[in-house]
């Protein structure tokens, strides 16, 4: 994520806040995607940070249905460097103050919001009002209410909204789902998922600021484990229980959570055990079936995931998850079809997250 040039967190939020309630620009609807069925759709990246630079922009060099058409950044120098590297014309470069004028640009069909979580709602709504379809990076927003407002705004603007759930396009995640659905090894008896990394960066980083991040490892890394259980089983959890947390460095994690443990109870009584962490290198899914276990480890990496089954290792050719994710959404825009990872998917995850945080506060089983 981008470190916003010479702007405090409060200053960035204030500088970026213009336009939500007063936006009056008319979208350039005549040039939108439904009129370019055979052409690549233009994507503008909002926020030129680590994920955008390390994953999304490179992935766009391999897409078939879309391409990098625009940039939104508070760093003029960085934006110029990106523009030169990816051949983005200067007329398609925006900052956070003139972002709303993107409505007048027919080159841009989709906006990909890759900002601190607290800003997802604002820029998703502004993009929709500007007549652009939206991909919003995970977690969708800091509250369920914000997520629901984002969905409503996109529906009102008749724009599609997708969440950056790249794992829906990972072959190992898809294979685990197939194994469950087809009962290849019988019924699922137990499920465990863990995701985390060692967070030892600048204590002033936005991820450690609750106002910008909304929470810690649970929202950042735990969302993958919630998704893994929901995606694999196709069921929605009804409650969370046995929720607890640990902090290996209370000073560093004074505003946000570090290690979080929880169980998710599903309608048929099935329980998934999950863990997120900013103090462990974790990336695994362990599924116990009647006739053997399936393990995916690593399970949530951008590449290099591996899996084993009772019949031996899973063998899939490497893919670029984000390329598949963005191509799928661009195709959905072209044919006016709802994304397989729509905004409603993010709402469901945030309902679980909020229940887990309630569980941390109450020490009790909490309904989702």
N, C-alpha and C positions, 0 to 999 in steps of 0.2 A: 504494500500500500504506500501511497505517496506521503512523504513528509512535506507538509505545506509550507512553502517558502516564506520565512519571516512573518508568519502569522501564528499567534497563540491559538490554542484550541478554542478559547472563547471568541477570539477575533475571527477565526475561520468560520465558525458557526454564524457569527453576526454578518460577516461579509457575504456568506453564501445564502443568507436567508431571504434575500429579496426575490420577489417574483411569485411566491406560492399563491398568495391571496389576490395579487394584483395583475397577474399575467393576462394580457389582452391580445397577444399576437395571434393571428389566424394561421393555423397549420397549412403548409403547402400540400394539401391532400392530393392534388392532381398528379403528383410525381411519386406517390407512395407505391409500396411493393406490389399491390395487385395489378398495377399497370406495367410491371417489368417481370413477367413470369419466367422469362428465359435469361435474365441477367442476374449477375451477382448483386446482392443487396449490400448497401453500405452500412458499416457499423462504426459508431463513434465511441471511443473508450473514455469514460469519465474517471479520472484519477490514474496517473501514470506511475504507480508505485511498483513494488517488487513483484506482486502477482501479475499485474498487467504487463510488466516488462519481461518477466521471466517465463510466463506461460501463455497469456492470452494473445499478445501480439505475435509471438512466434507461431502459435497454433493457427492464427489467421492466415499465415503464409501457405497453409495446406488445405484450406477450405474450398469447397466446390460451389457453395451457394451464397457466400458472403465474403467480404473483404474489409480491410481496415481503411475506412474512408475519412474519419475525423478524430480529433483529439480535444480533450477538455482538461486543462491543467492550470494550476496557479503558478507554475514555473515557466516563464517565457523561454528561458534557455533550454530547459529540458524538452519542452514542446517543439522547439526548433530542431533539436537534435533528433527527436523521434520523426519529425516530418521529413528530414533529410534521409534518415535510415529507411523509412517505409514509404517514401514518395507520396506523402500526404500534402495536398496543396494548402497554401497559407490561408485561403478563404475558408478552409474546413477546420481551422484551429480556433478554439474558444477558451475563455477563462470562466471562472465561477460567477463573475458579474454579468457577462453578456451571454451566458449559456442559453437563455430563453430565445435568443434570436436564431437558434438552430432550427426553429420552426420554419424559417424561410429557406432552408437549404435542402433542395431535392436530392442531393447526393447521399444524404443520411436517412436511412430507413429505421435503424435500430440503435438504441443507446444502451451501452453496457456499463452499469454503475458499479465501480470498484473503489469504494470510499470507506472510511470508518463507518461502522454499523449505524451509528446515530444519524448519519446523513443519508442513508439509503431511502428512507421515506421521502424526504424532500426532493431528491433528484429523480426518483422514480415518478413522483407526481408531476414535477415540472416537465419531465420528458414526455409523459403521456399528454399533458396539456399542450405541448408543442407538436403533437401529432406523431410522435415516434413510438414504435414498439420498444419494449424494455426487457433486458436481461438484468436482473439484480443479483449481485453476489450474495452468498450465504454468510452468516445467518441473515434472514430477510430483513429484520428490523429489531428494535429493542423490546417491543411489546406486541402482544397479539392485536391490540387495538390499532397500532400503527400498521401492522401487516394487513389488517382488514381494510383500512383506509386506502392503502396502496392498491389492493385488488379492486376496490370500488372506483377509485379514480381512473384506473385503466379501463374498466368496463364502461364508465361514463364517457370516456374519450374514444371508445371503440378501438382500443389498442390492445395487443396481446402482451401478457406479462409472463416471464419465465424466471425461475430461480437457478442460480449457477450450481446445480447438483450434477457435477461431472460424473459421479460414480454410477449414475443410471446408465451410462454409456461404456462402463468398464466391463470387459468380458468375464472377469472373475466374479464380479457382483451379479452379473446376468446369469452365469452358470449356477451360482449358489441358489438364486431364485428358481431356476428351472428344476434343480434337484429337489427343492422343497415342494414345488407345485406338482411335479410328476411323481413324488414319493419314490424316487429312485432307490433310496436306502431305507424306505419306510417312513414312518411319522417322525417329526422332530420332537426330541425329548428335552433338549437343553440348548441354550444359545447364549454366547458371551461375546461382547465386543468391547474393544479398548482402543483409544486413540489419544496421542499426546506427543509432545516434544519438549526438549529442555529450553525453557525461556529464560535466558540470562542476558537479555539485551538492555538497552537504555531504560532506566526506571521511569523516565518521562515519556516513553513511547505510548501511543494512543491506545494500544491494546491493554495497558494497565490502568487506563483512565476510565472509570465506570461510566462517566457521562458520554464518552465517545464509543466505548465498546459495548456497553450494556451489561457485560458480565465477562468472566474470564474463560478458562479452558472449556467449561460446559458449552458455552455458546460458540466458541471458536472451533474446538475439536470434538466435543461431545455430540454435536449435531450430526456428525458422520455416523456415530454408533446408533443414534435414534433412527436415522435414515436406514441404516443397514437392517435393523430389526423390522421396521415397517415395510421396507422395499422387499425383503426376502419373503416375509409371511403374507404380505398384502392385507394385514390386519392393523387396526388402530388400537393403541394402548388405552385402557380405561382408567388406570391408576398407576402411581409410582409409590414405591415404598423402600424402606431400608436406606434412606438417603442420608449420606454423611459426607463430610469433606475433611481434607487435611491441607495444611499449609507448611511447606518445607522452609519457606522464607517469608514470614509474616510481614516484614517491612516491605519487601518487593511486591507482595500480593496484598497490600493493605486495603485496596479498593475492590479487587476482583478475586474470584475463586481460583485456586490452584488445582488440587486434586479433588474430584467429585466422584462418588460412587452411588449408584442407584439401581433398583430393579424396576422393570416395567412389566405390569400385569396386563395381559391381553384378555379378550372376552371369553375365551375357552379355558381360562385358568393358566395358560402358558405364561412363563416368566422369562424375560430376557435380562441378563445381568450386564451392566455397562459401567464403563469407567472413562473419565477424561482427565488429562493432566497437562500441566505446564512444567512438570519436574521429572518426567519419564519419557523415554523414547518408546512409544507404543503405536502399533498399527496391526490389529488382528481381529479376526472373526473366527470363533470356534463353534461349530454346530454339531451336536450329538444326535444322530438318528438311530433308529431301531437296529439297523444293520451296519453301523460304523459311523465314524466321525469324518466331517469335512472341515478342513482348516484353510483359511486364507491368511497368509502372513508373509510379507506385508499385505495389508488389505486396502489401504487408503492412499497409497502413494500415487504421484502423477504418472509414474511408470515403474516397471519392475515388480509389480505385484505377483505373488505366487500362491498356488493352491494345491492341496492334496486331497484325495478322496480314498475310500477303501479300495478302489481299483487302481490307484497310482496317482501321479501328479497330473494336474490340469496343464494343458499345453495350448496357449493361445498366442498368436502373433502380436507384437506390440502395436498399440494404438495410441493416438493422441486424444485423450478423453475430451479435451476442450474443443478440438476440431470437430469431433462428432457432435458434441453438445451444441455448438453454434450453428453447424450445418443443419442440424435437425430443427432448430428454432427458425432459422431463415426459411427453410422449406415450409414450416407451419405458417409463417407470415405470408408466403407466396400463395398458399392454397387456403388461407384463412381457417386454419385448424388449430385447436387449442394445443398448447405445448404438453408433452408428457410430464414435464416438471413445471406446472403452472404456479401462479402465486398462491393458490389454495394449498399447495403442498408445503410452502413455507409457513402458512398460517398453522397448519396441523403440527408442524415441528415446534413452533413457538408455544403452542398450548402445552406440549409436553415439557418444554424448558421452564415455563412459568410454574407448572406443577412441581417440578423438581426444586426450584427455588423456594416455593412454599413449604416443601418437605424439609428443606434445610432449616427453615425458620421454625417450623412447628415440631419437627421430630416425629411426625405422624404420617400415615398413609394419606396421600392426597389424590383426589380424583382429577383426571385430565379434563 
